[in-house]
Amino acid sequence: MSALPLSLLNLFITISFINGINTMAKNIPGFANGGILWFTDLSTLDSFYIFPLVSGLTFWYTSKVPTISLTKIISRMNEVPFFCIFFIVVQAANKYEPAVYFYLIPYKISLYTLSMMCRSKPIAKLSKSLGVPVNASAQQRIMERVITVMREFIDVVKKKKDMK
């Protein structure tokens, strides 16, 4: 239960980034003519839904594969279509720009890589020697502090809004 606030914070940050990048892709001219790799225009919609499919596969792989053994991956492959369908439905409903997927896919891959690195014994030993919180109570204290800072920030924003 203590991981729920961290998950909600991660979800909030991810949704904020998605909306911010989508707004930038619609309003900043550099997205229309700058591009990445062979994608010259990051503001046109993906009519073939390739990016939602790749995002669905990436999200399935990074969320299911690290938690199970390799022998059970085959049995979990029946969940892949649900991830892909979810991303296709979200894309069809919200019409996200391709720039959003250029954020989402590397984001999930980097989190997966980081989690795999942190599982190694030398990294666990180093984090323990540096005093990095590993147990749930230390993570809970950090989360409480983050929530306190967020509340203080919201209060400051409200005061500024009331002054206007």
Disulfide bonds with the S-S distance in Angstrom:
none
